[in-house]
Amino acid sequence: MNVKKTWFSAGQILLTLIVVVVAALVLWRIVNYYMFSPWTRDGHVRADVIQVAPDVGGLITNVDVVDNQQVKKGQVLFVIDQARYALALRLSQAALEQRKATLAQAKREFARNIALGNLVASETLEESRTRVEQGEAAAADAQVQVDTAKLNLQRTTIVSPVDGYLNDRAPREGEYVSAGHAVLSVVDMHSFRVDGYFEETRLHGIHIGQPVEITVMGETRPLRGHVQSIVAAIEDRDRQASPNLLPNVNPAFSWVRLAQRIPVRVALDEVPDDFRMIAGRTATVAVRADADDKPRAKDHANGASGASGTSAASGASAALAASGASQ
């Protein structure tokens, strides 16, 4: 009976130890994952936003798009009133014809003076040559004015610079737009990416090219990507510029030191066609261990063991040769 109790007690102790060990391993894995693994919930979908500003000003006479519309590169967005710029082109063309006529007259006079030879004074010949040169310069200037007027007329038609999506407020007919003032913006559909803001304590496990799994909030299917770049600098909020150009460091010290957040850019490898990409969406970013690291480590270990085996074999052969020589 005592033997049975002894075995029962030993079994209880063994089971308790196993449970404690398993619980400790599980707890360590959880702590290691949440404290040291390279992942973050502080991720956001980003994209390049191009602000479209006309190069010329005027009233909008025609709008060919609507709010939030998908557009192609080179597609017409809206047209600015072209009447004034067409008149400016005609005026510059008339000035060019006048300059050309003046230049032609100067060339005829210069040719006639050359034909007369010594009958024309050298000063008169020089003056006619100067008038030809001045006429050529004036004609060239008028040609530049014509080209500028053509360019302004061409740029009254505003087109999309990239493939993408318009913002939620397209311009309206009758609005006046100024040159250089942004009227609308286009989200570049080929520039979507994910920026993950990792704590600096987790950067040791992040390298360029590592595979990444992205889970966008509200979506069930994860996206795949890879680490494209890691930022080289962040703003130091405790240091400000002083009037005398000396460092102005905040003297207050917090006893709770928070880890800085470092932006890491993740390029998307593949996005399903029905996945709704919206810049600004929240995402969880988890960097996975590179699968190529393990084979490389294994090959390195095999190489080291092979090298040690080779050196041992060479040492053994040398010892046999020495013993043969002594015999």
C-alpha positions as CSV (number, residue, x, y, z in Angstrom):
1,M,0.0,0.0,0.0
2,N,2.8,2.4,0.9
3,V,4.5,1.5,-2.5
4,K,1.3,2.6,-4.3
5,K,1.1,5.8,-2.4
6,T,4.8,6.5,-3.1
7,W,4.3,5.9,-6.9
8,F,1.1,8.1,-6.9
9,S,2.9,10.9,-5.1
10,A,5.8,10.7,-7.5
11,G,3.4,10.7,-10.5
12,Q,1.7,13.8,-9.1
13,I,5.1,15.6,-8.6
14,L,6.2,14.6,-12.2
15,L,2.9,15.8,-13.7
16,T,3.1,19.1,-11.7
17,L,6.7,19.6,-13.0
18,I,5.6,18.9,-16.6
19,V,2.7,21.4,-16.3
20,V,5.0,24.0,-14.7
21,V,7.6,23.6,-17.5
22,V,5.0,23.8,-20.3
23,A,3.5,26.8,-18.7
24,A,6.9,28.5,-18.3
25,L,7.7,27.7,-22.0
26,V,4.3,29.1,-23.1
27,L,4.8,32.2,-20.9
28,W,8.3,32.7,-22.3
29,R,7.1,32.5,-25.9
30,I,4.3,35.0,-25.2
31,V,6.7,37.4,-23.5
32,N,9.2,37.0,-26.2
33,Y,6.6,37.6,-29.0
34,Y,5.0,40.6,-27.4
35,M,8.3,42.2,-26.1
36,F,11.0,41.4,-28.6
37,S,9.5,40.1,-31.9
38,P,9.6,42.6,-34.8
39,W,5.9,43.3,-35.2
40,T,3.7,46.3,-34.5
41,R,0.0,47.4,-34.7
42,D,1.1,50.9,-35.5
43,G,1.1,50.6,-39.3
44,H,-0.6,52.6,-41.9
45,V,-1.3,52.3,-45.7
46,R,0.4,55.1,-47.5
47,A,0.4,56.4,-51.1
48,D,1.8,59.4,-53.1
49,V,-0.7,62.2,-53.4
50,I,0.0,64.6,-56.4
51,Q,-1.5,68.0,-56.1
52,V,-2.7,69.3,-59.5
53,A,-2.3,73.0,-60.0
54,P,-2.8,74.7,-63.4
55,D,0.1,76.6,-65.0
56,V,-2.2,79.3,-66.2
57,G,-5.2,81.1,-64.5
58,G,-8.8,81.7,-65.7
59,L,-12.4,80.5,-65.5
60,I,-13.1,76.8,-65.8
61,T,-15.2,76.2,-68.8
62,N,-15.4,72.4,-68.8
63,V,-15.0,69.6,-66.2
64,D,-14.7,66.0,-67.5
65,V,-14.4,64.2,-64.1
66,V,-16.4,63.7,-60.9
67,D,-15.4,63.2,-57.3
68,N,-13.4,60.1,-56.4
69,Q,-13.2,59.0,-60.0
70,Q,-10.4,56.7,-61.2
71,V,-8.4,58.3,-63.9
72,K,-5.6,57.4,-66.3
73,K,-2.4,59.2,-67.0
74,G,-3.0,61.9,-69.6
75,Q,-6.8,61.9,-69.1
76,V,-8.4,65.4,-69.4
77,L,-9.5,66.7,-66.0
78,F,-10.8,70.1,-66.8
79,V,-10.4,73.0,-69.3
80,I,-9.7,76.7,-68.6
81,D,-11.2,79.4,-70.7
82,Q,-9.0,79.5,-73.9
83,A,-10.3,82.7,-75.6
84,R,-7.8,85.0,-73.9
85,Y,-4.8,82.7,-74.6
86,A,-5.9,82.2,-78.3
87,L,-6.0,86.0,-78.7
88,A,-2.5,86.2,-77.1
89,L,-1.3,83.6,-79.6
90,R,-2.7,85.6,-82.6
91,L,-1.1,88.8,-81.3
92,S,2.4,87.1,-80.9
93,Q,2.1,85.6,-84.4
94,A,1.3,89.1,-85.9
95,A,4.3,90.6,-84.1
96,L,6.5,87.8,-85.5
97,E,5.3,88.5,-89.1
98,Q,6.1,92.2,-88.5
99,R,9.6,91.4,-87.3
100,K,10.2,89.0,-90.2
101,A,9.2,91.8,-92.7
102,T,11.6,94.3,-91.0
103,L,14.4,91.7,-91.1
104,A,13.7,91.0,-94.8
105,Q,13.9,94.7,-95.6
106,A,17.2,95.0,-93.7
107,K,18.7,92.0,-95.6
108,R,17.8,93.6,-98.9
109,E,19.4,96.9,-98.0
110,F,22.5,95.1,-96.8
111,A,22.7,93.0,-100.0
112,R,22.3,96.2,-102.1
113,N,25.1,98.0,-100.2
114,I,27.4,95.0,-100.8
115,A,26.6,95.0,-104.5
116,L,27.5,98.7,-104.8
117,G,31.0,98.0,-103.5
118,N,33.2,101.1,-103.0
119,L,30.3,103.5,-103.9
120,V,28.9,102.9,-100.4
121,A,30.8,104.2,-97.3
122,S,32.1,101.6,-94.9
123,E,30.0,103.2,-92.1
124,T,26.8,102.8,-94.1
125,L,27.7,99.2,-94.8
126,E,28.4,98.5,-91.1
127,E,25.0,100.1,-90.1
128,S,23.1,97.9,-92.6
129,R,24.9,94.8,-91.2
130,T,23.9,95.9,-87.7
131,R,20.3,96.3,-88.7
132,V,20.3,92.8,-90.1
133,E,21.6,91.4,-86.8
134,Q,19.1,93.4,-84.8
135,G,16.3,92.2,-87.0
136,E,17.4,88.6,-86.6
137,A,17.4,89.0,-82.8
138,A,14.0,90.7,-82.8
139,A,12.6,87.9,-85.0
140,A,14.0,85.3,-82.6
141,D,12.4,87.1,-79.6
142,A,9.1,87.2,-81.4
143,Q,9.3,83.4,-82.1
144,V,9.8,82.8,-78.4
145,Q,6.7,84.9,-77.7
146,V,4.8,82.7,-80.1
147,D,6.0,79.5,-78.6
148,T,5.1,80.8,-75.1
149,A,1.6,81.7,-76.2
150,K,1.2,78.2,-77.8
151,L,2.4,76.6,-74.5
152,N,0.0,78.7,-72.4
153,L,-2.9,77.8,-74.8
154,Q,-1.9,74.1,-74.5
155,R,-1.8,74.2,-70.8
156,T,-5.3,75.4,-70.4
157,T,-6.2,71.7,-70.7
158,I,-5.4,70.1,-67.4
159,V,-4.6,66.4,-67.6
160,S,-3.9,63.8,-64.9
161,P,-0.2,63.3,-64.2
162,V,-0.5,59.7,-63.1
163,D,-2.9,56.7,-62.9
164,G,-4.9,57.1,-59.8
165,Y,-8.0,58.3,-58.0
166,L,-9.3,61.9,-57.6
167,N,-10.0,63.4,-54.2
168,D,-13.5,63.9,-53.0
169,R,-13.9,67.4,-54.4
170,A,-13.5,67.9,-58.2
171,P,-13.6,71.5,-59.6
172,R,-16.8,72.9,-60.9
173,E,-17.6,74.9,-64.1
174,G,-17.5,78.6,-63.6
175,E,-14.9,78.6,-60.8
176,Y,-11.8,80.8,-61.2
177,V,-8.5,79.1,-60.7
178,S,-5.1,80.8,-60.2
179,A,-1.8,79.7,-61.7
180,G,0.2,77.6,-59.3
181,H,-2.7,77.1,-56.9
182,A,-3.7,73.4,-56.3
183,V,-7.2,72.7,-57.5
184,L,-7.4,68.9,-56.8
185,S,-5.2,66.0,-55.9
186,V,-4.7,62.6,-57.4
187,V,-3.7,59.5,-55.4
188,D,-1.1,57.5,-57.4
189,M,-2.5,54.0,-57.6
190,H,0.9,52.5,-58.2
191,S,2.5,53.9,-55.1
192,F,0.6,52.1,-52.4
193,R,2.8,50.9,-49.6
194,V,2.7,50.3,-45.8
195,D,4.7,52.2,-43.2
196,G,5.2,50.4,-39.9
197,Y,6.3,52.3,-36.8
198,F,8.5,49.8,-34.8
199,E,9.9,50.4,-31.4
200,E,13.6,50.8,-31.4
201,T,14.0,47.7,-29.2
202,R,12.7,45.5,-32.0
203,L,14.9,46.8,-34.8
204,H,17.5,44.1,-34.4
205,G,15.2,41.6,-36.1
206,I,14.5,43.8,-39.1
207,H,16.6,43.8,-42.3
208,I,16.1,45.0,-45.8
209,G,14.4,42.4,-48.0
210,Q,12.8,40.4,-45.2
211,P,9.3,39.1,-45.8
212,V,6.5,40.9,-44.1
213,E,2.9,40.0,-43.4
214,I,0.4,42.8,-43.3
215,T,-3.1,42.6,-41.8
216,V,-5.2,45.6,-42.6
217,M,-7.9,46.4,-40.1
218,G,-11.3,45.1,-41.2
219,E,-9.8,42.7,-43.7
220,T,-9.6,38.9,-43.2
221,R,-6.9,38.2,-45.9
222,P,-3.3,39.2,-45.0
223,L,-1.1,40.9,-47.6
224,R,2.5,39.9,-48.4
225,G,5.4,42.3,-48.7
226,H,9.0,42.9,-47.9
227,V,11.0,45.5,-46.0
228,Q,12.0,48.2,-48.5
229,S,13.8,50.7,-46.3
230,I,14.4,51.8,-42.8
231,V,14.5,55.5,-42.0
232,A,17.9,57.0,-41.2
233,A,16.8,59.8,-38.7
234,I,13.8,60.9,-36.6
235,E,13.1,64.2,-34.9
236,D,14.5,64.8,-31.4
237,R,11.7,66.4,-29.5
238,D,13.8,67.2,-26.4
239,R,16.2,69.4,-28.3
240,Q,15.3,72.8,-29.8
241,A,17.2,75.5,-31.5
242,S,18.2,78.4,-29.3
243,P,18.7,82.1,-30.4
244,N,22.5,81.8,-29.9
245,L,22.7,78.5,-31.9
246,L,23.5,76.4,-28.9
247,P,21.7,73.1,-28.0
248,N,18.6,73.7,-25.9
249,V,17.9,70.4,-24.2
250,N,14.8,69.9,-22.1
251,P,16.1,69.6,-18.4
252,A,13.1,67.5,-17.4
253,F,13.7,63.7,-17.1
254,S,11.1,61.1,-17.2
255,W,11.8,58.0,-15.1
256,V,9.7,56.0,-17.5
257,R,11.7,55.8,-20.7
258,L,9.5,55.1,-23.7
259,A,11.0,53.5,-26.8
260,Q,11.2,55.6,-29.9
261,R,9.1,54.6,-32.9
262,I,11.2,54.1,-36.1
263,P,9.4,54.2,-39.5
264,V,10.0,51.1,-41.6
265,R,8.7,51.1,-45.2
266,V,7.2,47.9,-46.5
267,A,6.7,47.3,-50.3
268,L,3.7,45.3,-51.2
269,D,4.5,42.2,-53.3
270,E,1.0,41.4,-54.5
271,V,-2.4,42.9,-53.9
272,P,-5.7,41.1,-54.9
273,D,-7.8,42.9,-57.5
274,D,-10.8,43.1,-55.1
275,F,-8.8,44.4,-52.2
276,R,-9.7,48.0,-51.3
277,M,-6.5,50.0,-50.9
278,I,-7.2,53.3,-49.1
279,A,-4.3,55.5,-48.0
280,G,-4.5,56.0,-44.2
281,R,-6.0,52.6,-43.2
282,T,-4.6,51.0,-40.1
283,A,-2.6,47.8,-40.4
284,T,-0.6,45.3,-38.2
285,V,2.8,44.6,-39.6
286,A,4.8,41.5,-38.7
287,V,8.3,40.9,-40.0
288,R,9.0,37.2,-40.6
289,A,12.3,35.5,-40.3
290,D,14.1,35.2,-43.7
291,A,13.9,31.6,-44.9
292,D,17.3,32.0,-46.5
293,D,19.0,32.6,-43.2
294,K,18.6,29.0,-42.0
295,P,20.0,27.3,-45.0
296,R,22.9,29.7,-44.9
297,A,23.5,29.0,-41.3
298,K,23.3,25.3,-41.9
299,D,25.7,25.4,-44.8
300,H,28.1,27.4,-42.7
301,A,27.9,24.8,-39.9
302,N,28.4,22.0,-42.4
303,G,31.3,23.8,-43.9
304,A,32.8,24.3,-40.4
305,S,32.4,20.7,-39.5
306,G,33.8,19.6,-42.9
307,A,36.8,21.8,-42.4
308,S,37.4,20.4,-38.9
309,G,37.1,16.9,-40.3
310,T,39.5,17.6,-43.0
311,S,42.0,19.1,-40.6
312,A,41.6,16.0,-38.3
313,A,42.2,13.6,-41.2
314,S,45.3,15.6,-42.4
315,G,46.6,15.5,-38.8
316,A,46.1,11.7,-38.6
317,S,47.8,11.1,-41.9
318,A,50.7,13.2,-40.8
319,A,51.0,11.2,-37.5
320,L,51.0,7.9,-39.5
321,A,53.7,9.2,-41.8
322,A,55.9,10.2,-38.8
323,S,55.5,6.8,-37.2
324,G,56.4,5.0,-40.4
325,A,59.5,7.1,-40.7
326,S,60.6,6.3,-37.2
327,Q,60.2,2.6,-37.8
